């Protein structure tokens, strides 16, 4: 028997169908809004990191850090003695770099964002003020962004390229018999006693890439 549209069963089915379609549409709209919000957040984080390299590192504008770097920021540097904790210590790191390499410049070559993390691959170059040696190196930094501020940074940099390009420092040379090994490098706080002594024939990643 064919049901008429005004029969109770047909009406109930129609109401259920319309409700289901409405819920599906609402879920899609909610998901789209979340995706848009995440995309905007990731874009803002990306721009923040790009500005960090330009303002804080290239322009040496430590005052800029007061607005975009968290007061409790933690800076992890691979193979270096201890972490730099707090905004003041972080700005001190920038000042030390500037003192040793007045023309130090960073160029971001790749950048990837994922949620609250931003990964930047960069090249850095500068002239060591005492020796006049030009240093070129590369590295990767991972930034954690919380509420629009840089909360944590992890860095991996080619220190061998830095040290080997400044032979005047003698930091890559084997110490004479009876002489103590140097504990730190010229500016980074690199703990040379915490890692195995490098092979003197060891080449930097830049040399290997040529």
C-alpha angles and dihedrals in degrees: 000000000000114000119228118228092245095057114112095242094053092046092051091049091050092051092050092048093050091047092051092050090049092051092048090050091048092050091050091049091048092049091048091051091051091049091050092048092050092047091052091048093050091048090051090049090049092052091047092056093045089051090048092060092046102039104031101032108025098033092034088224102160091170088065088063091063090071102041107026118075117242090235095047116153120210115199116194119189114242092003125122109261132330127281107240125191134024095272093055090046092053089047088059090055091049092050090052091050093049093053097037109026093178096042112151132185126204120193109220102174133014130184128184127200119168108303094348129088123188118200127186111201146177121220131192136172146143118260105234099218102041100027089227116149112229126200123182142151137219150157129246126192116202127198112205120201121182092341095310134102104252103170138009131195118194134192114181135171098252092170090064089053097047097040092052092059103057091164089076093059091212094135094049125099110252119244117260110282094016118117119245114252111259100204138025123236100279116344101070088239107178103223092179094060096065136052116275107264121241107257089224090055114125126214120244089253092056091048092052094057 
